[in-house]
Amino acid sequence: MKKSLIILPVIALFLTRCKPADYKIESLSSIAVTNASPSNATPLLEMDVMIDGLISNPNKLSFPVTTISKTGVTVPYLPIGTGERLIQLSKDSGKTSFVNTKLSFDLAKAYSIFVYDTLATASGQLPFFRLTDDLTLPTGENTHIRFLHLAPRGAAYDITFVRGTLYDSITGTSTQTRMFIPQDSVTLNNKVYVGANPDANALSAFTPVKGSSAGPIVRVAGLASVPTASKNNRYDVVIKAAGTQNVIFRTGSTGYTNLTTGKIYTLFAQGTAQGKALGISIVTNY
């Protein structure tokens, strides 16, 4: 039987007066918002998420930041009432809006909005799309991932998720060397830039892959000495030019990543415009 995560309670009580009879019942949905629009502004362009004219996020969204539900946590979803809602992304409490749109939200569903590309000169608006997030929990050793190509100057990419064991190897002279030994891999082929008319249904889908163990990086003489809990503990996510072995970017060049068993992730390519280099960002949906 499938298990699904409920990010937020579907019913909230808001006190409008002092008497219990005056509680108002409101149905809720959930929304996460990511600023994937590269900016060369100084200081960095930061946005508030406004729902029905009220600032709703505790953290400003600079590039490439995702909302958090409250300070100090990593859950990206904000509560939002069901039905039609006015969504704005603004740098000045609504005086200037880079996104200004009305969207409908269904009861107890989770959604992700991605703002991407660069400002349209004529309108001053940023393109965006909304995904419906299926938060059905992964089964067995799996994690769920999806990959979005949001790098506006990037070509088509093949994305290879290489799972392996990361450990610190020591030699007889006690010299320490960081080692990553691949175990298996999954490749998503020919991922193209989402463009002006993204296919939200196709982009919403998650793919199950074997998760990393997230075990600690141990210091041992060789792979055979790595404890079981620390094997297959990290991922190297590799971007290659589609149909080639030409590596353009890899997370292992700056630090291997966790795609932990039982979790749900959105990864997206970002940068390539406004002086920003190509990179990968990760949203932990659960």
Secondary structure, 3 states (H helix, E strand, C coil): CCCECCCCCCEEEEECCCCHHHEEEEEEEEEEEEEECCCCCCCCCCEEEEECCEECCCCCECCCCECCCCCCCCCCCEEEECEEEEEEEECCCCCCEEEEEEEEECCCCEEEEEEECCCCCCCCCCCEEEEEECCECCCCCEEEEEEEECCCCCCCEEEEEEEEEEEEEECCCCCEEEEEEEEEEEEEEEECCCCCCCCHHHHHCCEEEECECCCCCCEECCHHHCCHHHCCCEEEEEEEECCCCCEEEEHHHCCCECCECCCEEEEEEECCCCCCCCEEEEEECC
